[in-house]
Every structure is written in C-alpha cells, then in structure tokens.
Amino acid sequence: MRTIRSIRTHRAVLLLAAAAVIFGCSSDSVTGPTTHDNAALILHFDSLTHSTSGDRPATYSEIATALAQGAPVGTGTITVNGVTVHVHLVAQREIGVTGGAPFDSVTIVAAWQGDGSDTAIVFIQSGSSVASLSAIGATSSEDFGGTASVVPGALGASCTPFTAPLDLGVPTPISCALQPSQDTFSIVLGNGDGQTVAMPQQTISGIRVEIESAPPPC
C-alpha cells in the first residue's frame, strides 16, 4: 500500500462560505456524477487541510487530490454504526507503473456529508489490505484491517484535470480515464474500538489513473 501523503485562518473562512453554497443543495438535486464544482471543492478541502489537525488534514488532502485528477462527484450512502448517512462520493483507482508496466494498484473511495467538516471518510484498498482516514464528529483517525470489494468496470472518456494548490503534491499522470466500479467497504475505527463505518455495495463513477513510480523494494 502506498504511503499516506504527508500532512502538508482567514482563507478557510472565505472558502467555507463559498462551500456553503455548493453543499446547500440537497443530493436529490444532483442528476448524476459531475465535475461541475471540482475547482471550488479542491480549494475548500485544501483549506481544510490547513485549518484542522489530527488525521483530518490527510483525509481532506486525499479528497482534494482525487478531485484535482478529475474524479466526478456523485452521491450515495454509508452507514455509521448502522445508521444510514447520505453522502457525496468520489473514487480513484491509482495504478503504479514502472518501465511501462503496471505493478500495483490502490483504490480510494471518499465520502463526505455537507461541507465535510463533521463527516468525511476515505476508504483505501490495495490487494488484501484495507485502511481508512476519517474525520467524524470530534474525532479523526487512521485505521487498518477492514474489508473491501472493488470490481472495476469498463474505461470511458479521458479525465478532465483541475488546477490544484502546489501543497497538495498532485502527481502528473501518464493517463487518466473515467471508470465506474462496484465497491463495498467496512472498517471499525479507533483501532477496532470505535464506530463501524461501512459503504454498502454501490456503483461509483470514478477514475483510473496511471502514475509513474518506483516499485516497492524487494
């Protein structure tokens, strides 16, 4: 599994005010996954990386990076201790490539409610390993040991990338294409002693990104 990106206020207040307009519409008003608000959302979540602490900055950074690569924002549901929560969703399947050949993949599915300041989680799957970064209520955490099922669909059109602040460190992809997948995740937060957060099986319109990177050491 790749290393979680390092944790890279007046500006935050202005962007949160703008985000209130974006998130003010109910999920019912969204007709399908779209990148219409990606540019504003990238700035919003980047701002949250600088105005929060704990594992929240890394959570928001992952969301902003997926948005910058061109992941469309859709809607779906997660459950928190069995209670259904309606959320916004983005997904990214990152393929590590060296010498022109793929050697590893990481799937990231991010879910957030409202402006993400109270409820946000990033599910991460690589092979048999599952982890999460979360910011739920007053707590945030990085947890390992969940379960996941990721079934990629057919590739679609090329991604439309968005400009992101340099502090996000968004890599330049070799290629990027839209790709739906059927995903299921479940993990217990707080090192197994906290809330159970799950994403019931659902189809997510995400992206597949190829990134040139060195293979892990033998």
Secondary structure, DSSP 8 states (H G I E B T S, - for coil): ---------HHHHHHHHHHHHHHTS-GGG--S-B-TTHHHHHHHHHHHHHH--TTHHHHHHHHHHHHHHT--BEEEEEEETTEEEEEEEEEEEEEEEETTEEEEEEEEEEEEETTSSSEEEEEEEETTEEEEEEEETTEEEEEE--EEEEEE----SB-------GGG-----SEEEEEEEEEEEEEETTTTTS-EEEEEEEEEEEEEEEEE------
